[in-house]
Amino acid sequence: MSDSRFFNKQTCDLLWRYGMLQTGDFIYILKVNIIYLISLEVFILFNIVFNLLLLVMDHTFNFGMLCSNNLGPQSVLPTVSVI
């Protein structure tokens, strides 16, 4: 049927003009483009959700470490014992 060389608009127009491209080819190209766009949107949405999840986990981890384990600025100061 069709392959990736038909994705160029000028190529499609020329092939249609000279009768080398049929209606089924356009339907095939349309299906492939729709599938490509849907998969691209799903990939972008997955990346957004994943990055937001990482951001929330990072914030929660940092907040939990600072509050529950008392790892504030005081704990990193060296202790000096006076005799």
mmCIF file of the N, C-alpha and C atoms, coordinates in Angstrom:
data_MODEL
# 
_entry.id   MODEL 
# 
loop_
_atom_site.group_PDB 
_atom_site.id 
_atom_site.type_symbol 
_atom_site.label_atom_id 
_atom_site.label_alt_id 
_atom_site.label_comp_id 
_atom_site.label_asym_id 
_atom_site.label_entity_id 
_atom_site.label_seq_id 
_atom_site.pdbx_PDB_ins_code 
_atom_site.Cartn_x 
_atom_site.Cartn_y 
_atom_site.Cartn_z 
_atom_site.occupancy 
_atom_site.B_iso_or_equiv 
_atom_site.pdbx_formal_charge 
_atom_site.auth_seq_id 
_atom_site.auth_comp_id 
_atom_site.auth_asym_id 
_atom_site.auth_atom_id 
_atom_site.pdbx_PDB_model_num 
ATOM 1   N N  . MET A 1 1  ? 0.833  -1.191 0.000   1.00 0.00 ? 1  MET A N  1 
ATOM 2   C CA . MET A 1 1  ? 0.000  0.000  0.000   1.00 0.00 ? 1  MET A CA 1 
ATOM 3   C C  . MET A 1 1  ? 0.876  1.253  0.000   1.00 0.00 ? 1  MET A C  1 
ATOM 4   N N  . SER A 1 2  ? 1.058  1.877  1.138   1.00 0.00 ? 2  SER A N  1 
ATOM 5   C CA . SER A 1 2  ? 1.849  3.104  1.226   1.00 0.00 ? 2  SER A CA 1 
ATOM 6   C C  . SER A 1 2  ? 2.994  2.910  2.196   1.00 0.00 ? 2  SER A C  1 
ATOM 7   N N  . ASP A 1 3  ? 3.948  3.794  2.094   1.00 0.00 ? 3  ASP A N  1 
ATOM 8   C CA . ASP A 1 3  ? 5.022  3.797  3.084   1.00 0.00 ? 3  ASP A CA 1 
ATOM 9   C C  . ASP A 1 3  ? 5.391  5.229  3.414   1.00 0.00 ? 3  ASP A C  1 
ATOM 10  N N  . SER A 1 4  ? 6.499  5.393  4.129   1.00 0.00 ? 4  SER A N  1 
ATOM 11  C CA . SER A 1 4  ? 6.820  6.705  4.690   1.00 0.00 ? 4  SER A CA 1 
ATOM 12  C C  . SER A 1 4  ? 7.146  7.752  3.630   1.00 0.00 ? 4  SER A C  1 
ATOM 13  N N  . ARG A 1 5  ? 7.466  7.357  2.408   1.00 0.00 ? 5  ARG A N  1 
ATOM 14  C CA . ARG A 1 5  ? 7.794  8.368  1.401   1.00 0.00 ? 5  ARG A CA 1 
ATOM 15  C C  . ARG A 1 5  ? 6.573  9.169  0.976   1.00 0.00 ? 5  ARG A C  1 
ATOM 16  N N  . PHE A 1 6  ? 5.348  8.691  1.309   1.00 0.00 ? 6  PHE A N  1 
ATOM 17  C CA . PHE A 1 6  ? 4.133  9.413  0.949   1.00 0.00 ? 6  PHE A CA 1 
ATOM 18  C C  . PHE A 1 6  ? 3.751  10.461 1.989   1.00 0.00 ? 6  PHE A C  1 
ATOM 19  N N  . PHE A 1 7  ? 4.535  10.600 3.054   1.00 0.00 ? 7  PHE A N  1 
ATOM 20  C CA . PHE A 1 7  ? 4.162  11.562 4.091   1.00 0.00 ? 7  PHE A CA 1 
ATOM 21  C C  . PHE A 1 7  ? 4.427  13.005 3.672   1.00 0.00 ? 7  PHE A C  1 
ATOM 22  N N  . ASN A 1 8  ? 5.262  13.206 2.667   1.00 0.00 ? 8  ASN A N  1 
ATOM 23  C CA . ASN A 1 8  ? 5.542  14.546 2.186   1.00 0.00 ? 8  ASN A CA 1 
ATOM 24  C C  . ASN A 1 8  ? 4.345  15.047 1.381   1.00 0.00 ? 8  ASN A C  1 
ATOM 25  N N  . LYS A 1 9  ? 3.849  16.247 1.678   1.00 0.00 ? 9  LYS A N  1 
ATOM 26  C CA . LYS A 1 9  ? 2.643  16.767 1.017   1.00 0.00 ? 9  LYS A CA 1 
ATOM 27  C C  . LYS A 1 9  ? 2.858  16.949 -0.479  1.00 0.00 ? 9  LYS A C  1 
ATOM 28  N N  . GLN A 1 10 ? 4.010  17.486 -0.876  1.00 0.00 ? 10 GLN A N  1 
ATOM 29  C CA . GLN A 1 10 ? 4.268  17.681 -2.302  1.00 0.00 ? 10 GLN A CA 1 
ATOM 30  C C  . GLN A 1 10 ? 4.295  16.348 -3.044  1.00 0.00 ? 10 GLN A C  1 
ATOM 31  N N  . THR A 1 11 ? 4.877  15.344 -2.412  1.00 0.00 ? 11 THR A N  1 
ATOM 32  C CA . THR A 1 11 ? 4.912  14.026 -3.028  1.00 0.00 ? 11 THR A CA 1 
ATOM 33  C C  . THR A 1 11 ? 3.512  13.475 -3.185  1.00 0.00 ? 11 THR A C  1 
ATOM 34  N N  . CYS A 1 12 ? 2.678  13.630 -2.155  1.00 0.00 ? 12 CYS A N  1 
ATOM 35  C CA . CYS A 1 12 ? 1.297  13.155 -2.231  1.00 0.00 ? 12 CYS A CA 1 
ATOM 36  C C  . CYS A 1 12 ? 0.543  13.863 -3.353  1.00 0.00 ? 12 CYS A C  1 
ATOM 37  N N  . ASP A 1 13 ? 0.728  15.185 -3.459  1.00 0.00 ? 13 ASP A N  1 
ATOM 38  C CA . ASP A 1 13 ? 0.031  15.942 -4.500  1.00 0.00 ? 13 ASP A CA 1 
ATOM 39  C C  . ASP A 1 13 ? 0.452  15.487 -5.894  1.00 0.00 ? 13 ASP A C  1 
ATOM 40  N N  . LEU A 1 14 ? 1.753  15.292 -6.094  1.00 0.00 ? 14 LEU A N  1 
ATOM 41  C CA . LEU A 1 14 ? 2.229  14.851 -7.408  1.00 0.00 ? 14 LEU A CA 1 
ATOM 42  C C  . LEU A 1 14 ? 1.723  13.453 -7.747  1.00 0.00 ? 14 LEU A C  1 
ATOM 43  N N  . LEU A 1 15 ? 1.803  12.549 -6.783  1.00 0.00 ? 15 LEU A N  1 
ATOM 44  C CA . LEU A 1 15 ? 1.347  11.184 -7.044  1.00 0.00 ? 15 LEU A CA 1 
ATOM 45  C C  . LEU A 1 15 ? -0.148 11.143 -7.307  1.00 0.00 ? 15 LEU A C  1 
ATOM 46  N N  . TRP A 1 16 ? -0.916 11.984 -6.592  1.00 0.00 ? 16 TRP A N  1 
ATOM 47  C CA . TRP A 1 16 ? -2.364 12.037 -6.824  1.00 0.00 ? 16 TRP A CA 1 
ATOM 48  C C  . TRP A 1 16 ? -2.645 12.605 -8.214  1.00 0.00 ? 16 TRP A C  1 
ATOM 49  N N  . ARG A 1 17 ? -1.895 13.630 -8.619  1.00 0.00 ? 17 ARG A N  1 
ATOM 50  C CA . ARG A 1 17 ? -2.112 14.276 -9.921  1.00 0.00 ? 17 ARG A CA 1 
ATOM 51  C C  . ARG A 1 17 ? -1.857 13.303 -11.068 1.00 0.00 ? 17 ARG A C  1 
ATOM 52  N N  . TYR A 1 18 ? -0.839 12.473 -10.946 1.00 0.00 ? 18 TYR A N  1 
ATOM 53  C CA . TYR A 1 18 ? -0.507 11.546 -12.023 1.00 0.00 ? 18 TYR A CA 1 
ATOM 54  C C  . TYR A 1 18 ? -1.159 10.176 -11.837 1.00 0.00 ? 18 TYR A C  1 
ATOM 55  N N  . GLY A 1 19 ? -2.072 10.067 -10.902 1.00 0.00 ? 19 GLY A N  1 
ATOM 56  C CA . GLY A 1 19 ? -2.854 8.842  -10.749 1.00 0.00 ? 19 GLY A CA 1 
ATOM 57  C C  . GLY A 1 19 ? -2.117 7.703  -10.087 1.00 0.00 ? 19 GLY A C  1 
ATOM 58  N N  . MET A 1 20 ? -1.029 8.002  -9.415  1.00 0.00 ? 20 MET A N  1 
ATOM 59  C CA . MET A 1 20 ? -0.260 6.937  -8.783  1.00 0.00 ? 20 MET A CA 1 
ATOM 60  C C  . MET A 1 20 ? -0.617 6.753  -7.310  1.00 0.00 ? 20 MET A C  1 
ATOM 61  N N  . LEU A 1 21 ? -1.482 7.610  -6.800  1.00 0.00 ? 21 LEU A N  1 
ATOM 62  C CA . LEU A 1 21 ? -1.881 7.518  -5.401  1.00 0.00 ? 21 LEU A CA 1 
ATOM 63  C C  . LEU A 1 21 ? -3.390 7.363  -5.357  1.00 0.00 ? 21 LEU A C  1 
ATOM 64  N N  . GLN A 1 22 ? -3.850 6.414  -4.588  1.00 0.00 ? 22 GLN A N  1 
ATOM 65  C CA . GLN A 1 22 ? -5.279 6.138  -4.534  1.00 0.00 ? 22 GLN A CA 1 
ATOM 66  C C  . GLN A 1 22 ? -5.856 6.632  -3.217  1.00 0.00 ? 22 GLN A C  1 
ATOM 67  N N  . THR A 1 23 ? -7.195 6.609  -3.133  1.00 0.00 ? 23 THR A N  1 
ATOM 68  C CA . THR A 1 23 ? -7.872 7.094  -1.935  1.00 0.00 ? 23 THR A CA 1 
ATOM 69  C C  . THR A 1 23 ? -7.487 6.267  -0.710  1.00 0.00 ? 23 THR A C  1 
ATOM 70  N N  . GLY A 1 24 ? -7.302 4.979  -0.892  1.00 0.00 ? 24 GLY A N  1 
ATOM 71  C CA . GLY A 1 24 ? -6.900 4.126  0.221   1.00 0.00 ? 24 GLY A CA 1 
ATOM 72  C C  . GLY A 1 24 ? -5.569 4.535  0.820   1.00 0.00 ? 24 GLY A C  1 
ATOM 73  N N  . ASP A 1 25 ? -4.685 5.056  -0.033  1.00 0.00 ? 25 ASP A N  1 
ATOM 74  C CA . ASP A 1 25 ? -3.394 5.521  0.473   1.00 0.00 ? 25 ASP A CA 1 
ATOM 75  C C  . ASP A 1 25 ? -3.566 6.716  1.396   1.00 0.00 ? 25 ASP A C  1 
ATOM 76  N N  . PHE A 1 26 ? -4.472 7.642  1.039   1.00 0.00 ? 26 PHE A N  1 
ATOM 77  C CA . PHE A 1 26 ? -4.721 8.788  1.904   1.00 0.00 ? 26 PHE A CA 1 
ATOM 78  C C  . PHE A 1 26 ? -5.320 8.358  3.240   1.00 0.00 ? 26 PHE A C  1 
ATOM 79  N N  . ILE A 1 27 ? -6.204 7.371  3.195   1.00 0.00 ? 27 ILE A N  1 
ATOM 80  C CA . ILE A 1 27 ? -6.789 6.866  4.445   1.00 0.00 ? 27 ILE A CA 1 
ATOM 81  C C  . ILE A 1 27 ? -5.694 6.238  5.305   1.00 0.00 ? 27 ILE A C  1 
ATOM 82  N N  . TYR A 1 28 ? -4.799 5.495  4.672   1.00 0.00 ? 28 TYR A N  1 
ATOM 83  C CA . TYR A 1 28 ? -3.689 4.884  5.404   1.00 0.00 ? 28 TYR A CA 1 
ATOM 84  C C  . TYR A 1 28 ? -2.794 5.955  6.028   1.00 0.00 ? 28 TYR A C  1 
ATOM 85  N N  . ILE A 1 29 ? -2.455 6.982  5.239   1.00 0.00 ? 29 ILE A N  1 
ATOM 86  C CA . ILE A 1 29 ? -1.610 8.066  5.745   1.00 0.00 ? 29 ILE A CA 1 
ATOM 87  C C  . ILE A 1 29 ? -2.297 8.772  6.903   1.00 0.00 ? 29 ILE A C  1 
ATOM 88  N N  . LEU A 1 30 ? -3.599 9.006  6.775   1.00 0.00 ? 30 LEU A N  1 
ATOM 89  C CA . LEU A 1 30 ? -4.350 9.667  7.839   1.00 0.00 ? 30 LEU A CA 1 
ATOM 90  C C  . LEU A 1 30 ? -4.341 8.827  9.113   1.00 0.00 ? 30 LEU A C  1 
ATOM 91  N N  . LYS A 1 31 ? -4.544 7.526  8.983   1.00 0.00 ? 31 LYS A N  1 
ATOM 92  C CA . LYS A 1 31 ? -4.521 6.647  10.156  1.00 0.00 ? 31 LYS A CA 1 
ATOM 93  C C  . LYS A 1 31 ? -3.152 6.679  10.837  1.00 0.00 ? 31 LYS A C  1 
ATOM 94  N N  . VAL A 1 32 ? -2.094 6.594  10.042  1.00 0.00 ? 32 VAL A N  1 
ATOM 95  C CA . VAL A 1 32 ? -0.744 6.587  10.611  1.00 0.00 ? 32 VAL A CA 1 
ATOM 96  C C  . VAL A 1 32 ? -0.457 7.906  11.313  1.00 0.00 ? 32 VAL A C  1 
ATOM 97  N N  . ASN A 1 33 ? -0.869 9.024  10.696  1.00 0.00 ? 33 ASN A N  1 
ATOM 98  C CA . ASN A 1 33 ? -0.633 10.327 11.322  1.00 0.00 ? 33 ASN A CA 1 
ATOM 99  C C  . ASN A 1 33 ? -1.426 10.481 12.608  1.00 0.00 ? 33 ASN A C  1 
ATOM 100 N N  . ILE A 1 34 ? -2.660 9.993  12.638  1.00 0.00 ? 34 ILE A N  1 
ATOM 101 C CA . ILE A 1 34 ? -3.472 10.076 13.858  1.00 0.00 ? 34 ILE A CA 1 
ATOM 102 C C  . ILE A 1 34 ? -2.844 9.228  14.961  1.00 0.00 ? 34 ILE A C  1 
ATOM 103 N N  . ILE A 1 35 ? -2.408 8.020  14.618  1.00 0.00 ? 35 ILE A N  1 
ATOM 104 C CA . ILE A 1 35 ? -1.762 7.160  15.615  1.00 0.00 ? 35 ILE A CA 1 
ATOM 105 C C  . ILE A 1 35 ? -0.486 7.817  16.135  1.00 0.00 ? 35 ILE A C  1 
ATOM 106 N N  . TYR A 1 36 ? 0.272  8.436  15.229  1.00 0.00 ? 36 TYR A N  1 
ATOM 107 C CA . TYR A 1 36 ? 1.504  9.123  15.638  1.00 0.00 ? 36 TYR A CA 1 
ATOM 108 C C  . TYR A 1 36 ? 1.194  10.276 16.588  1.00 0.00 ? 36 TYR A C  1 
ATOM 109 N N  . LEU A 1 37 ? 0.188  11.086 16.271  1.00 0.00 ? 37 LEU A N  1 
ATOM 110 C CA . LEU A 1 37 ? -0.155 12.222 17.125  1.00 0.00 ? 37 LEU A CA 1 
ATOM 111 C C  . LEU A 1 37 ? -0.657 11.768 18.487  1.00 0.00 ? 37 LEU A C  1 
ATOM 112 N N  . ILE A 1 38 ? -1.473 10.714 18.510  1.00 0.00 ? 38 ILE A N  1 
ATOM 113 C CA . ILE A 1 38 ? -1.981 10.210 19.791  1.00 0.00 ? 38 ILE A CA 1 
ATOM 114 C C  . ILE A 1 38 ? -0.827 9.680  20.641  1.00 0.00 ? 38 ILE A C  1 
ATOM 115 N N  . SER A 1 39 ? 0.072  8.924  20.030  1.00 0.00 ? 39 SER A N  1 
ATOM 116 C CA . SER A 1 39 ? 1.195  8.388  20.808  1.00 0.00 ? 39 SER A CA 1 
ATOM 117 C C  . SER A 1 39 ? 2.106  9.512  21.296  1.00 0.00 ? 39 SER A C  1 
ATOM 118 N N  . LEU A 1 40 ? 2.264  10.558 20.497  1.00 0.00 ? 40 LEU A N  1 
ATOM 119 C CA . LEU A 1 40 ? 3.070  11.701 20.928  1.00 0.00 ? 40 LEU A CA 1 
ATOM 120 C C  . LEU A 1 40 ? 2.419  12.413 22.103  1.00 0.00 ? 40 LEU A C  1 
ATOM 121 N N  . GLU A 1 41 ? 1.103  12.598 22.044  1.00 0.00 ? 41 GLU A N  1 
ATOM 122 C CA . GLU A 1 41 ? 0.399  13.231 23.166  1.00 0.00 ? 41 GLU A CA 1 
ATOM 123 C C  . GLU A 1 41 ? 0.496  12.387 24.427  1.00 0.00 ? 41 GLU A C  1 
ATOM 124 N N  . VAL A 1 42 ? 0.335  11.082 24.293  1.00 0.00 ? 42 VAL A N  1 
ATOM 125 C CA . VAL A 1 42 ? 0.438  10.198 25.458  1.00 0.00 ? 42 VAL A CA 1 
ATOM 126 C C  . VAL A 1 42 ? 1.842  10.278 26.054  1.00 0.00 ? 42 VAL A C  1 
ATOM 127 N N  . PHE A 1 43 ? 2.855  10.303 25.208  1.00 0.00 ? 43 PHE A N  1 
ATOM 128 C CA . PHE A 1 43 ? 4.231  10.400 25.692  1.00 0.00 ? 43 PHE A CA 1 
ATOM 129 C C  . PHE A 1 43 ? 4.465  11.719 26.425  1.00 0.00 ? 43 PHE A C  1 
ATOM 130 N N  . ILE A 1 44 ? 3.963  12.820 25.870  1.00 0.00 ? 44 ILE A N  1 
ATOM 131 C CA . ILE A 1 44 ? 4.132  14.129 26.514  1.00 0.00 ? 44 ILE A CA 1 
ATOM 132 C C  . ILE A 1 44 ? 3.388  14.172 27.842  1.00 0.00 ? 44 ILE A C  1 
ATOM 133 N N  . LEU A 1 45 ? 2.155  13.664 27.876  1.00 0.00 ? 45 LEU A N  1 
ATOM 134 C CA . LEU A 1 45 ? 1.396  13.654 29.129  1.00 0.00 ? 45 LEU A CA 1 
ATOM 135 C C  . LEU A 1 45 ? 2.075  12.776 30.173  1.00 0.00 ? 45 LEU A C  1 
ATOM 136 N N  . PHE A 1 46 ? 2.606  11.621 29.749  1.00 0.00 ? 46 PHE A N  1 
ATOM 137 C CA . PHE A 1 46 ? 3.322  10.754 30.680  1.00 0.00 ? 46 PHE A CA 1 
ATOM 138 C C  . PHE A 1 46 ? 4.533  11.479 31.260  1.00 0.00 ? 46 PHE A C  1 
ATOM 139 N N  . ASN A 1 47 ? 5.266  12.205 30.415  1.00 0.00 ? 47 ASN A N  1 
ATOM 140 C CA . ASN A 1 47 ? 6.427  12.948 30.911  1.00 0.00 ? 47 ASN A CA 1 
ATOM 141 C C  . ASN A 1 47 ? 6.027  14.024 31.898  1.00 0.00 ? 47 ASN A C  1 
ATOM 142 N N  . ILE A 1 48 ? 4.935  14.729 31.621  1.00 0.00 ? 48 ILE A N  1 
ATOM 143 C CA . ILE A 1 48 ? 4.470  15.770 32.542  1.00 0.00 ? 48 ILE A CA 1 
ATOM 144 C C  . ILE A 1 48 ? 4.091  15.158 33.882  1.00 0.00 ? 48 ILE A C  1 
ATOM 145 N N  . VAL A 1 49 ? 3.314  14.080 33.850  1.00 0.00 ? 49 VAL A N  1 
ATOM 146 C CA . VAL A 1 49 ? 2.880  13.430 35.093  1.00 0.00 ? 49 VAL A CA 1 
ATOM 147 C C  . VAL A 1 49 ? 4.087  12.872 35.845  1.00 0.00 ? 49 VAL A C  1 
ATOM 148 N N  . PHE A 1 50 ? 5.007  12.253 35.134  1.00 0.00 ? 50 PHE A N  1 
ATOM 149 C CA . PHE A 1 50 ? 6.186  11.681 35.776  1.00 0.00 ? 50 PHE A CA 1 
ATOM 150 C C  . PHE A 1 50 ? 7.042  12.768 36.427  1.00 0.00 ? 50 PHE A C  1 
ATOM 151 N N  . ASN A 1 51 ? 7.234  13.881 35.728  1.00 0.00 ? 51 ASN A N  1 
ATOM 152 C CA . ASN A 1 51 ? 8.023  14.978 36.299  1.00 0.00 ? 51 ASN A CA 1 
ATOM 153 C C  . ASN A 1 51 ? 7.331  15.599 37.506  1.00 0.00 ? 51 ASN A C  1 
ATOM 154 N N  . LEU A 1 52 ? 6.010  15.736 37.452  1.00 0.00 ? 52 LEU A N  1 
ATOM 155 C CA . LEU A 1 52 ? 5.286  16.250 38.615  1.00 0.00 ? 52 LEU A CA 1 
ATOM 156 C C  . LEU A 1 52 ? 5.401  15.291 39.792  1.00 0.00 ? 52 LEU A C  1 
ATOM 157 N N  . LEU A 1 53 ? 5.333  13.994 39.512  1.00 0.00 ? 53 LEU A N  1 
ATOM 158 C CA . LEU A 1 53 ? 5.491  13.003 40.571  1.00 0.00 ? 53 LEU A CA 1 
ATOM 159 C C  . LEU A 1 53 ? 6.883  13.087 41.194  1.00 0.00 ? 53 LEU A C  1 
ATOM 160 N N  . LEU A 1 54 ? 7.903  13.225 40.358  1.00 0.00 ? 54 LEU A N  1 
ATOM 161 C CA . LEU A 1 54 ? 9.259  13.378 40.893  1.00 0.00 ? 54 LEU A CA 1 
ATOM 162 C C  . LEU A 1 54 ? 9.395  14.647 41.716  1.00 0.00 ? 54 LEU A C  1 
ATOM 163 N N  . LEU A 1 55 ? 8.770  15.722 41.264  1.00 0.00 ? 55 LEU A N  1 
ATOM 164 C CA . LEU A 1 55 ? 8.823  16.979 42.004  1.00 0.00 ? 55 LEU A CA 1 
ATOM 165 C C  . LEU A 1 55 ? 8.162  16.836 43.370  1.00 0.00 ? 55 LEU A C  1 
ATOM 166 N N  . VAL A 1 56 ? 7.003  16.180 43.414  1.00 0.00 ? 56 VAL A N  1 
ATOM 167 C CA . VAL A 1 56 ? 6.299  15.975 44.686  1.00 0.00 ? 56 VAL A CA 1 
ATOM 168 C C  . VAL A 1 56 ? 7.115  15.068 45.597  1.00 0.00 ? 56 VAL A C  1 
ATOM 169 N N  . MET A 1 57 ? 7.678  14.002 45.033  1.00 0.00 ? 57 MET A N  1 
ATOM 170 C CA . MET A 1 57 ? 8.479  13.099 45.856  1.00 0.00 ? 57 MET A CA 1 
ATOM 171 C C  . MET A 1 57 ? 9.715  13.806 46.398  1.00 0.00 ? 57 MET A C  1 
ATOM 172 N N  . ASP A 1 58 ? 10.345 14.621 45.580  1.00 0.00 ? 58 ASP A N  1 
ATOM 173 C CA . ASP A 1 58 ? 11.529 15.356 46.021  1.00 0.00 ? 58 ASP A CA 1 
ATOM 174 C C  . ASP A 1 58 ? 11.171 16.330 47.131  1.00 0.00 ? 58 ASP A C  1 
ATOM 175 N N  . HIS A 1 59 ? 10.072 17.036 46.955  1.00 0.00 ? 59 HIS A N  1 
ATOM 176 C CA . HIS A 1 59 ? 9.632  17.986 47.983  1.00 0.00 ? 59 HIS A CA 1 
ATOM 177 C C  . HIS A 1 59 ? 9.281  17.255 49.279  1.00 0.00 ? 59 HIS A C  1 
ATOM 178 N N  . THR A 1 60 ? 8.559  16.147 49.163  1.00 0.00 ? 60 THR A N  1 
ATOM 179 C CA . THR A 1 60 ? 8.165  15.380 50.346  1.00 0.00 ? 60 THR A CA 1 
ATOM 180 C C  . THR A 1 60 ? 9.395  14.811 51.045  1.00 0.00 ? 60 THR A C  1 
ATOM 181 N N  . PHE A 1 61 ? 10.334 14.292 50.260  1.00 0.00 ? 61 PHE A N  1 
ATOM 182 C CA . PHE A 1 61 ? 11.539 13.711 50.850  1.00 0.00 ? 61 PHE A CA 1 
ATOM 183 C C  . PHE A 1 61 ? 12.347 14.780 51.585  1.00 0.00 ? 61 PHE A C  1 
ATOM 184 N N  . ASN A 1 62 ? 12.546 15.923 50.946  1.00 0.00 ? 62 ASN A N  1 
ATOM 185 C CA . ASN A 1 62 ? 13.318 16.991 51.588  1.00 0.00 ? 62 ASN A CA 1 
ATOM 186 C C  . ASN A 1 62 ? 12.615 17.507 52.833  1.00 0.00 ? 62 ASN A C  1 
ATOM 187 N N  . PHE A 1 63 ? 11.309 17.690 52.761  1.00 0.00 ? 63 PHE A N  1 
ATOM 188 C CA . PHE A 1 63 ? 10.548 18.182 53.906  1.00 0.00 ? 63 PHE A CA 1 
ATOM 189 C C  . PHE A 1 63 ? 10.600 17.171 55.044  1.00 0.00 ? 63 PHE A C  1 
ATOM 190 N N  . GLY A 1 64 ? 10.445 15.884 54.718  1.00 0.00 ? 64 GLY A N  1 
ATOM 191 C CA . GLY A 1 64 ? 10.483 14.847 55.737  1.00 0.00 ? 64 GLY A CA 1 
ATOM 192 C C  . GLY A 1 64 ? 11.845 14.732 56.378  1.00 0.00 ? 64 GLY A C  1 
ATOM 193 N N  . MET A 1 65 ? 12.896 14.853 55.580  1.00 0.00 ? 65 MET A N  1 
ATOM 194 C CA . MET A 1 65 ? 14.245 14.772 56.138  1.00 0.00 ? 65 MET A CA 1 
ATOM 195 C C  . MET A 1 65 ? 14.525 15.953 57.058  1.00 0.00 ? 65 MET A C  1 
ATOM 196 N N  . LEU A 1 66 ? 14.084 17.136 56.681  1.00 0.00 ? 66 LEU A N  1 
ATOM 197 C CA . LEU A 1 66 ? 14.364 18.311 57.501  1.00 0.00 ? 66 LEU A CA 1 
ATOM 198 C C  . LEU A 1 66 ? 13.572 18.292 58.798  1.00 0.00 ? 66 LEU A C  1 
ATOM 199 N N  . CYS A 1 67 ? 12.343 17.806 58.741  1.00 0.00 ? 67 CYS A N  1 
ATOM 200 C CA . CYS A 1 67 ? 11.488 17.883 59.927  1.00 0.00 ? 67 CYS A CA 1 
ATOM 201 C C  . CYS A 1 67 ? 11.665 16.682 60.848  1.00 0.00 ? 67 CYS A C  1 
ATOM 202 N N  . SER A 1 68 ? 11.650 15.481 60.311  1.00 0.00 ? 68 SER A N  1 
ATOM 203 C CA . SER A 1 68 ? 11.610 14.318 61.186  1.00 0.00 ? 68 SER A CA 1 
ATOM 204 C C  . SER A 1 68 ? 12.986 13.941 61.721  1.00 0.00 ? 68 SER A C  1 
ATOM 205 N N  . ASN A 1 69 ? 14.028 14.139 60.942  1.00 0.00 ? 69 ASN A N  1 
ATOM 206 C CA . ASN A 1 69 ? 15.347 13.700 61.384  1.00 0.00 ? 69 ASN A CA 1 
ATOM 207 C C  . ASN A 1 69 ? 16.196 14.833 61.931  1.00 0.00 ? 69 ASN A C  1 
ATOM 208 N N  . ASN A 1 70 ? 15.648 16.011 62.020  1.00 0.00 ? 70 ASN A N  1 
ATOM 209 C CA . ASN A 1 70 ? 16.351 17.184 62.549  1.00 0.00 ? 70 ASN A CA 1 
ATOM 210 C C  . ASN A 1 70 ? 17.663 17.445 61.819  1.00 0.00 ? 70 ASN A C  1 
ATOM 211 N N  . LEU A 1 71 ? 17.617 17.353 60.514  1.00 0.00 ? 71 LEU A N  1 
ATOM 212 C CA . LEU A 1 71 ? 18.806 17.640 59.730  1.00 0.00 ? 71 LEU A CA 1 
ATOM 213 C C  . LEU A 1 71 ? 18.764 19.088 59.263  1.00 0.00 ? 71 LEU A C  1 
ATOM 214 N N  . GLY A 1 72 ? 18.713 19.981 60.198  1.00 0.00 ? 72 GLY A N  1 
ATOM 215 C CA . GLY A 1 72 ? 18.699 21.397 59.879  1.00 0.00 ? 72 GLY A CA 1 
ATOM 216 C C  . GLY A 1 72 ? 20.112 21.923 59.778  1.00 0.00 ? 72 GLY A C  1 
ATOM 217 N N  . PRO A 1 73 ? 20.258 23.227 59.643  1.00 0.00 ? 73 PRO A N  1 
ATOM 218 C CA . PRO A 1 73 ? 21.601 23.818 59.539  1.00 0.00 ? 73 PRO A CA 1 
ATOM 219 C C  . PRO A 1 73 ? 22.438 23.604 60.794  1.00 0.00 ? 73 PRO A C  1 
ATOM 220 N N  . GLN A 1 74 ? 21.795 23.439 61.958  1.00 0.00 ? 74 GLN A N  1 
ATOM 221 C CA . GLN A 1 74 ? 22.557 23.274 63.194  1.00 0.00 ? 74 GLN A CA 1 
ATOM 222 C C  . GLN A 1 74 ? 23.299 21.944 63.227  1.00 0.00 ? 74 GLN A C  1 
ATOM 223 N N  . SER A 1 75 ? 22.763 20.928 62.601  1.00 0.00 ? 75 SER A N  1 
ATOM 224 C CA . SER A 1 75 ? 23.366 19.604 62.714  1.00 0.00 ? 75 SER A CA 1 
ATOM 225 C C  . SER A 1 75 ? 24.628 19.469 61.877  1.00 0.00 ? 75 SER A C  1 
ATOM 226 N N  . VAL A 1 76 ? 24.853 20.353 60.930  1.00 0.00 ? 76 VAL A N  1 
ATOM 227 C CA . VAL A 1 76 ? 26.053 20.241 60.109  1.00 0.00 ? 76 VAL A CA 1 
ATOM 228 C C  . VAL A 1 76 ? 27.198 21.081 60.658  1.00 0.00 ? 76 VAL A C  1 
ATOM 229 N N  . LEU A 1 77 ? 26.951 21.891 61.680  1.00 0.00 ? 77 LEU A N  1 
ATOM 230 C CA . LEU A 1 77 ? 28.019 22.687 62.274  1.00 0.00 ? 77 LEU A CA 1 
ATOM 231 C C  . LEU A 1 77 ? 28.917 21.791 63.117  1.00 0.00 ? 77 LEU A C  1 
ATOM 232 N N  . PRO A 1 78 ? 30.209 22.017 63.079  1.00 0.00 ? 78 PRO A N  1 
ATOM 233 C CA . PRO A 1 78 ? 31.106 21.187 63.902  1.00 0.00 ? 78 PRO A CA 1 
ATOM 234 C C  . PRO A 1 78 ? 30.915 21.519 65.383  1.00 0.00 ? 78 PRO A C  1 
ATOM 235 N N  . THR A 1 79 ? 31.001 20.504 66.177  1.00 0.00 ? 79 THR A N  1 
ATOM 236 C CA . THR A 1 79 ? 30.857 20.717 67.621  1.00 0.00 ? 79 THR A CA 1 
ATOM 237 C C  . THR A 1 79 ? 32.239 20.884 68.242  1.00 0.00 ? 79 THR A C  1 
ATOM 238 N N  . VAL A 1 80 ? 32.356 21.861 69.067  1.00 0.00 ? 80 VAL A N  1 
ATOM 239 C CA . VAL A 1 80 ? 33.622 22.131 69.750  1.00 0.00 ? 80 VAL A CA 1 
ATOM 240 C C  . VAL A 1 80 ? 33.394 21.890 71.234  1.00 0.00 ? 80 VAL A C  1 
ATOM 241 N N  . SER A 1 81 ? 34.169 21.001 71.790  1.00 0.00 ? 81 SER A N  1 
ATOM 242 C CA . SER A 1 81 ? 34.030 20.738 73.221  1.00 0.00 ? 81 SER A CA 1 
ATOM 243 C C  . SER A 1 81 ? 35.054 21.567 73.985  1.00 0.00 ? 81 SER A C  1 
ATOM 244 N N  . VAL A 1 82 ? 34.576 22.250 74.986  1.00 0.00 ? 82 VAL A N  1 
ATOM 245 C CA . VAL A 1 82 ? 35.452 23.089 75.811  1.00 0.00 ? 82 VAL A CA 1 
ATOM 246 C C  . VAL A 1 82 ? 35.804 22.308 77.064  1.00 0.00 ? 82 VAL A C  1 
ATOM 247 N N  . ILE A 1 83 ? 37.081 22.210 77.366  1.00 0.00 ? 83 ILE A N  1 
ATOM 248 C CA . ILE A 1 83 ? 37.519 21.453 78.543  1.00 0.00 ? 83 ILE A CA 1 
ATOM 249 C C  . ILE A 1 83 ? 37.637 22.378 79.725  1.00 0.00 ? 83 ILE A C  1 
# 
